[in-house]
Amino acid sequence: MPELAKAELRQLDTDFDQEIEPDTWATVQFNPESLKVSFANQVATPSGSGDQNGSPARLFVGAGTTKLAVMLWFDVSSEQEGEEVDDVRRLTQKIAFFITPKKDPNDANKFVPPAVRFLWGSFQFDGIMESMEESLEFFSSEGKPLRGSVSLALTQQKITSFVFRDTSPPGAGGGGDPAGTRPLTPAPEGSTVQGLAAQQGKGGDWQGVAAANNVENPRRLPPGQLLDMNRSRPPG
């Protein structure tokens, strides 16, 4: 059987677009057992509105938020890949990097935590690390922690469409891209290839995108159809 893909944390630029500084990326030692994603809209009850005998009206008053909660485990007493270490904090410090503020490239007097992308198979979440809680246990005779767990909370100040990353093997599907490197865009109800391409600045190549994704009717997409907006080929 193929090796199970490991979850990763990768640093993003300030636009939450391009992955940067690969030397800061972290691969988990053990995959999480589960992921918890929560969505919330900012709503309020207008003063003096609504029927006093019924439910008061509620209005959307601000951007929504999306949060990811995940628990990771590390153990240096078990078999390790790569350079062996004798203190579990040598592994968890790579995770802690993403909650440590760094200089804002746009403002030298401002410090912000790096933008982070959490990847695991077809799952992708981009945001800021809001909190991190580390628990250490099983100490060596020298007082070094050998096992630890890290509880993470990542957040982004908006609610976006789900991203489905392509996990097909290299060369499958005609793209030849490495597994898990192409985010897929789900088509909302009533959408068209031309409209989706325009949203990503590729409106002039919408026909090539439609051809590469084998879309039969680019003007009437089935809701939820997954499209690789980075693929293109000459129509016909």
C-alpha positions as CSV (number, residue, x, y, z in Angstrom):
1,M,0.0,0.0,0.0
2,P,1.2,3.6,-0.6
3,E,2.6,5.5,2.3
4,L,-0.1,7.5,4.2
5,A,0.3,11.2,3.5
6,K,1.4,13.3,6.4
7,A,-0.2,16.6,7.4
8,E,1.8,19.7,6.9
9,L,1.9,23.4,8.0
10,R,3.4,25.7,5.4
11,Q,4.1,29.5,5.6
12,L,2.1,31.8,3.2
13,D,2.8,35.3,2.1
14,T,0.7,38.2,3.6
15,D,-1.9,37.8,0.8
16,F,-2.6,34.2,1.8
17,D,-1.7,33.1,-1.7
18,Q,1.8,31.8,-2.3
19,E,3.7,29.3,-0.2
20,I,7.0,30.8,1.0
21,E,10.2,29.9,2.9
22,P,10.1,26.1,2.6
23,D,12.7,25.8,5.4
24,T,10.0,26.9,7.9
25,W,7.4,24.3,6.9
26,A,6.6,21.5,9.4
27,T,5.5,18.0,8.8
28,V,3.6,16.2,11.6
29,Q,5.1,13.1,13.2
30,F,1.6,11.4,13.6
31,N,-1.5,12.4,11.7
32,P,-4.4,13.8,13.7
33,E,-7.3,11.6,14.5
34,S,-9.8,14.2,13.4
35,L,-10.2,17.8,12.3
36,K,-12.9,20.2,13.6
37,V,-13.9,23.1,11.4
38,S,-16.4,25.7,12.6
39,F,-18.1,28.5,10.8
40,A,-19.8,31.6,12.3
41,N,-21.4,34.8,10.9
42,Q,-21.5,38.0,12.9
43,V,-25.2,38.8,13.5
44,A,-27.0,41.3,15.7
45,T,-30.5,42.0,16.8
46,P,-31.5,45.6,15.8
47,S,-32.8,47.6,18.7
48,G,-36.6,48.2,18.6
49,S,-37.1,45.8,15.7
50,G,-39.3,42.7,15.5
51,D,-42.6,41.6,16.9
52,Q,-42.4,41.6,20.7
53,N,-44.6,38.5,20.7
54,G,-42.3,36.7,18.2
55,S,-38.7,36.1,17.5
56,P,-36.7,39.3,17.0
57,A,-35.2,40.0,13.6
58,R,-31.5,39.3,13.2
59,L,-29.2,40.9,10.7
60,F,-25.8,40.0,9.2
61,V,-23.6,42.8,10.4
62,G,-20.0,41.7,9.6
63,A,-17.7,39.2,7.9
64,G,-17.9,35.6,9.0
65,T,-15.1,33.6,10.5
66,T,-13.9,30.1,10.0
67,K,-11.9,28.2,12.6
68,L,-9.9,24.9,12.5
69,A,-9.1,22.9,15.7
70,V,-6.6,20.1,15.5
71,M,-4.6,18.0,18.0
72,L,-1.1,16.7,17.1
73,W,1.1,14.2,18.9
74,F,4.9,13.9,19.0
75,D,7.1,11.1,20.5
76,V,10.9,11.0,20.3
77,S,11.0,7.7,22.2
78,S,9.5,5.9,19.2
79,E,11.1,5.4,15.8
80,Q,11.9,8.7,14.1
81,E,12.4,9.7,10.5
82,G,15.5,11.9,9.6
83,E,17.7,13.3,12.3
84,E,16.9,11.8,15.7
85,V,16.4,14.1,18.7
86,D,16.1,13.4,22.4
87,D,13.8,16.3,23.4
88,V,10.2,16.4,22.0
89,R,10.4,20.2,22.0
90,R,12.9,20.0,19.1
91,L,9.9,18.8,17.1
92,T,7.1,21.0,18.5
93,Q,9.2,24.2,18.1
94,K,8.6,23.9,14.3
95,I,4.9,24.1,15.1
96,A,5.4,27.0,17.5
97,F,7.0,29.0,14.7
98,F,3.6,29.7,13.3
99,I,2.3,31.5,16.4
100,T,5.4,33.6,16.9
101,P,4.9,37.1,15.6
102,K,7.4,38.3,13.0
103,K,8.0,41.7,11.4
104,D,5.3,42.8,9.0
105,P,7.1,43.3,5.6
106,N,4.7,46.2,4.9
107,D,5.3,47.9,8.3
108,A,8.6,47.6,10.1
109,N,7.0,48.8,13.4
110,K,4.4,46.1,13.3
111,F,4.7,42.4,14.3
112,V,2.2,39.8,13.1
113,P,2.1,35.9,13.2
114,P,2.9,34.3,9.8
115,A,0.0,33.2,7.6
116,V,-0.2,29.4,7.6
117,R,-1.6,26.7,5.4
118,F,-2.6,23.4,7.0
119,L,-2.6,20.6,4.5
120,W,-3.7,17.0,4.9
121,G,-4.6,15.0,1.8
122,S,-7.5,16.8,0.0
123,F,-8.0,19.1,3.0
124,Q,-6.6,22.7,3.0
125,F,-7.1,25.5,5.5
126,D,-5.4,28.9,5.3
127,G,-5.4,31.3,8.2
128,I,-3.6,32.6,11.3
129,M,-2.7,30.5,14.3
130,E,-4.9,31.9,17.0
131,S,-3.8,29.7,19.9
132,M,-1.4,26.8,20.7
133,E,-1.4,24.7,23.8
134,E,1.4,22.2,24.4
135,S,1.4,19.4,26.9
136,L,4.6,17.6,27.8
137,E,4.9,14.1,29.4
138,F,7.1,11.1,29.8
139,F,10.4,12.7,30.9
140,S,13.8,11.0,30.6
141,S,16.2,10.5,33.5
142,E,17.9,13.8,32.4
143,G,14.6,15.7,32.7
144,K,14.0,15.9,28.9
145,P,10.3,15.6,27.7
146,L,10.0,12.7,25.3
147,R,6.3,12.9,24.4
148,G,4.0,15.8,23.9
149,S,0.7,16.9,22.4
150,V,-0.1,20.2,20.7
151,S,-3.6,21.6,20.4
152,L,-3.9,24.2,17.6
153,A,-6.6,26.7,16.7
154,L,-6.3,28.4,13.3
155,T,-8.7,31.1,12.1
156,Q,-9.5,33.2,9.1
157,Q,-11.7,36.2,9.0
158,K,-14.1,35.1,6.2
159,I,-16.1,32.1,5.1
160,T,-15.0,30.8,1.7
161,S,-15.9,27.9,-0.6
162,F,-14.3,24.5,0.4
163,V,-11.0,23.8,-1.3
164,F,-10.6,20.2,-2.5
165,R,-6.9,19.4,-3.3
166,D,-6.2,16.8,-6.0
167,T,-4.6,13.7,-4.3
168,S,-4.2,11.7,-7.5
169,P,-0.8,10.1,-8.0
170,P,1.8,12.0,-10.2
171,G,0.8,11.8,-13.8
172,A,-2.8,10.8,-13.2
173,G,-5.5,12.8,-14.8
174,G,-3.3,14.2,-17.5
175,G,-1.9,17.0,-15.3
176,G,1.3,15.3,-14.1
177,D,1.3,17.5,-10.9
178,P,2.5,16.1,-7.6
179,A,-0.2,14.7,-5.4
180,G,-2.0,17.3,-3.3
181,T,-0.7,20.4,-5.1
182,R,-3.7,21.5,-7.2
183,P,-6.7,23.0,-5.2
184,L,-10.0,22.3,-6.9
185,T,-12.8,24.8,-7.1
186,P,-16.4,23.6,-6.5
187,A,-19.0,25.2,-8.8
188,P,-21.7,27.1,-6.9
189,E,-25.3,26.7,-8.2
190,G,-25.9,28.7,-11.3
191,S,-22.2,29.3,-12.0
192,T,-20.4,29.2,-15.4
193,V,-16.8,28.4,-16.3
194,Q,-16.5,31.9,-17.7
195,G,-17.6,33.4,-14.5
196,L,-15.4,31.2,-12.3
197,A,-12.4,31.9,-14.5
198,A,-13.0,35.7,-14.4
199,Q,-13.1,35.6,-10.6
200,Q,-9.5,34.1,-10.6
201,G,-8.2,36.5,-13.3
202,K,-8.4,33.9,-16.0
203,G,-11.4,35.1,-17.9
204,G,-9.6,35.3,-21.2
205,D,-8.8,31.5,-21.0
206,W,-12.1,30.2,-19.8
207,Q,-12.5,28.0,-22.9
208,G,-9.1,26.4,-22.3
209,V,-10.1,25.7,-18.6
210,A,-13.4,24.2,-19.7
211,A,-11.6,21.9,-22.2
212,A,-9.0,20.8,-19.7
213,N,-11.7,19.8,-17.2
214,N,-13.8,18.0,-19.9
215,V,-16.8,20.3,-19.2
216,E,-19.7,19.5,-21.5
217,N,-21.7,22.7,-21.0
218,P,-19.5,25.5,-19.7
219,R,-22.6,27.8,-19.4
220,R,-24.5,25.4,-17.1
221,L,-22.3,23.7,-14.4
222,P,-23.8,21.1,-12.1
223,P,-23.6,22.5,-8.5
224,G,-20.6,21.1,-6.7
225,Q,-18.7,20.1,-9.8
226,L,-15.0,20.3,-9.1
227,L,-12.8,22.2,-11.5
228,D,-9.0,22.6,-11.6
229,M,-8.8,26.3,-12.6
230,N,-5.0,26.0,-13.1
231,R,-5.4,23.6,-16.0
232,S,-5.9,24.7,-19.6
233,R,-5.7,23.2,-23.1
234,P,-6.7,24.5,-26.5
235,P,-10.5,23.9,-27.1
236,G,-11.4,21.2,-29.5
